[in-house]
């Protein structure tokens, strides 16, 4: 397995890498809200029934959910920039197909291809980890993670302006143009990462995960149309549980799984992913409620009577605030850690929705809600990749962030289904048209507040790592021996090496002795691997080292490695027997 470290930038990296990757994330996010201004007109535009027209949105959601973890793993194996360009290229093809048709089935095919671009978010985060110096990584990943909200927020007024004054197909031509520009910038500015994961692509695992996700998300998105207690809905839910359980058993037995479930089960990863679902729920509620409230006519007694474009402009600060929150997050995270910033973000989101219950009577109040929620969601979204990156080996960054992005997508899917059902069941019917009520809007905000409360509890359950500035002192105080101090220091992200000891089949080896030897042949540290095969060793100073691993029943391994001496751990898996692993 080949690794690099984030302590030094990869060769060829430039200052333009971060804005180019963030722009790619924004372009991808545009696909999610591109058709929001014309949702109500889709049945007429496509000459079909409303229940059929919803597939234009559902298809993008499903393909994005399937593509995200798969493209992340392919990026780890074959190159993250290569897969990023491929994702954007597929999106461009899909946008052009949609731009040239008004046929329902062809439109669904084009929208399905557009959804594959969602894999660009975790790929961009992985590229940043592989090539940026550590002091710049926090704010860069924060901006990339927030790009999905930034793109969604900025797309609303732009799409509304186009839809109001031009043929609606122009939306897809614009998206294709943005995709081509993003591909060109990526090829010109972003170097390929040298990081590669060991193994081959898990095709059965990809098929199983895709089937399980489709079976899960399909009834979530279509349950309101089919009926939540219908045989179709319940049958698909049951089938998804069965398929995902079988997939999980297969992945645990596979030597090179699509998703390392053992890593995913670590508390730092598990609670981060569960909290991501709640953040996804909270983000989508405001996107569904505020535009409708703003555009309802004043004759309803509570509608704010804004045009489509004005409503989009009033909601746009949600995305803008998320974008400007990235540098603020970097400073807070550097001082207090990403766990604390996630908790702070959740609290601000809760304040936004709680206060929003009484701020629905004027357009300016919607602007206040958007700004407050944008700040909270921006902090929460920015914290998620940092928590994931700090808990998984470098060779699994793409797949792990892909799974985390998937969790957010599941949250938005659940939010869309639940809020859609609430607004439909509380609507007043005037002349055969369902009109959302203020009661429905307030119930939706209460649901979002409840989701944030659950997310806050999950964030509090995340393992504490302490403030970065206090980590070294805290580690020395709690360690009772030299070996414990070395292990604790590496676990706390001090300079050193960490990873897993594996046998030839990729199975973790417990209680293997890992020895750190300096260039003069002297022992610089030693430890035993844990039950899950993980180890951590600090380095005393900058220099070249040899890591020697030995376990009963296995041949010894000697692996050469170099550490720059900067803060942070280098991920290095050791495979027994006898396979050389280089950094």
C-alpha positions, 0 to 999 in steps of 0.5 A: 500500500502506498501512502503520502502525508498531509504534512507537506503539499503534493508536488504541483499543488498550487494556491488555486487547488482549493477554490477549484475543488470547491467550485467543483463541489458547488457545480455538483450541488447545483444539480440538487436544486436546479429544478426547484423553481419549476417543480410545480410545472414539471407535469405540464412541461413533460406531459405526464402525471404529477406522480410520474414527474417526481421521478425527475428528482428521485432519479438524481437522488438515487444515483447520487446516493449510489455513486458517492461511496463507489466513486470514493473507493474508486478514487482511493484505488485509481486516483481521486482526480481521475474519478473527479473528472469522470464524475463531472464528465458524466454530469455534463453528458446527463445535463446535455441529454436533459437539455435536448428533450421534453420526454419523461423517460429521456429526462429521467435518464439524463437526471440519473447521470447528473446524480453521479456527480455527487461523488465529487464532494468526497473526492475533493476532500480526499485530494485536499488531504493528500496534497495540502499542508496541515495548517491549510487543511482544516479551512479547505475541507470546511469549504469543500464540505460546505459547497453542497449547501453553498451551491444549493443556496446560490442555485435557487435565485439563479435558476429562478431568474432563468426559469422566469425569463427563458426556456426551462431547458436553458437550466441544463445548458447552463449546468453543462457549461459549468461542468465543462469549466470545472473539468478544464480548471481541474485538469489545469490546476489540480495534480493527481494524488499519489495516494493509492489504496491496496486491493481491487474494486469490490464489484459484488460489494458495490452491487449489494450496496447499490441495491440496498440503497435503492431499496431503502431510498425508493420507499422513503422518497415515494412513500407519500405517493404509494402510501406508507402502509402499502405493500409496496412501501413496506416490502421495499423497506423489508427488502432493503434491510435484508439486502444491507444485512447480507451486504454487511456480512459479505463486506466483513469477510472480504479482504478488500471491501468497498466499505471497511465496516470495522473502521466505520464502527469506531465511535468517532466514525459511527457517531459522526455519520449518525450526526451527519444524517441529522444535519442533512435533515435540518439543512433540507427543512429550511430549503423546503419551507422558506421558498414556499412561505415567501411565494404564497400570496398575501391573501392567504393571511400568512404568505409573504407574496414574493416573486420566484426570484425574490424568494430565491434571493432571500434564501440565498444567504443560507449558502453564502453564510455557509461559505463565509463560515469556513475560515471561522470554522478553521480558527475555532477548530484549530483552538477547540477541535472539530468535535466542539465546532460540530456541537456549536453548529448544532446549537446554532441550528437549534436556535435558528429553528427555535427562533424561526417559529416566531419569525415567519411574518415578514420577508426580512425575518426569513433573511434572518433565519437563513443567515443564522441557519447558514452559520450553524449548518456551515459549522456543522458541515465543516466539522464532519470531514475533519472528524472522519479524516482524523479517524480513518487511514489516509488510504480510506479517505475517499471511501470514508468521506463518500459514506459520510456524504451518503449519510447526509444524502439519506438525511435530506431524503428523509427530510424531504419525505417527512416534511412533504408528508407534513405539509400535504396533510396540513394543507388547505384545499382551495379550488382543488389546489393544496395550499400549505398552512402556517401550522404545517410550516411550524410543525416542519420547524419543530421536526427540524429542531428535534432532529438537531437535538438528536444530532447534538446528543450524538455529537456529545457522544463523540470521543474527546481528543482535547484542544489541539494546543493542550494535547501534548501536555494532557497526554503527558499527564495521563500516561503512566509509562513510556510506552503508554505515552508514545501510544497516547501521543500518536492517538492524539494526532501528535507527530508519528505513525499510525495504522494497522498490522494485517496478515497476507489476507488483509485480516488485522493481527492483534498483539503484533510488536511494532518497533520504530528504529532510527537511521543509526539502528537504535530503537526509537519506540515500540508498541503492541497492536490492539485487538483490531490490529491498530497501532500508533507510534510517535517519532522523537524528531524529523528523519528516516525510520524503519518500522519492524513488525513481528507476530507469532505465526508470521514472518517479520516485516521491515518497512522504510518510512520518512517523517517530516517532524511536523505535527500529525500522524502518517498513516502506514499499514503493515502487511505480514509477512514480508511485504514492503510498504513505503511512505 
